Amino acid sequence: MAVEVVYQGDSYLLHARLKDGTLIALRGGVRGASLSALPNVGDTVTLTLAPEDTVLIDGSEA
């Protein structure tokens, strides 16, 4: 479920809560018609991530 959606010009930041309660944040690009397709707070969203566009941060020290 979309918890917060922040339009940032050429991108947006989406905070979403997964079914297990985990809160995640994703950033996406805004292109043409995609602006009108941004979810509203409270909307159920389907999240997909292309492997080549994904960066995982595990929190371990460098």
N, C-alpha and C positions, 0 to 999 in steps of 0.2 A: 504494500500500500504506500502511496506517495505521502510522505510526511511533510516535506518542504521542497519547493521548486523555486530556484533562483535564476532568473534570466540575467545573463551577463554579457549581452551584446552578441558576440559571435559564438558563445557557448552557453550552457546552462549547467547548474549543479542540482542534482536530484538526491535527496535523502529519502530512503525507502526503508520500511520495516518488513522484514521477511516473516513468514508464517510462524517461525520459531521465536520471534521477538527480536532477532538480531537487527540492529540498525546499520545500514550500509550507505555509502556515498558514491555517486557516479557522476562523471562529467561527460557531457555530450556536445557535439557541434550543432549549431543552428544553421540550417541551409534552406532557403526558400520556404516551401510549405511546411517544413518541420516545426516552425515556430507555432503554427496553429495546432499542431499535434502534441504539444507538450501537455503532460498530465496536470490535473488540478489536485490540490491537497485532498486526500481522502480517496482518490481514484485507485482502483486495483491496476497494477502495472505488470506487464510481462517483461522480464529482463533477459536480454541476450548479449553475450560478449564474444566478439571474434578473438580467437587466441592471439592473433598478431597485434591486437589493440589492447591487450590486457597486461597490467603490471601488478603483481602480488607483492605486498609488503608484509613480511611475517613478524616484524617487531624485534627481531634479533639485532644485537649490536654489531656494527661493522668492524 
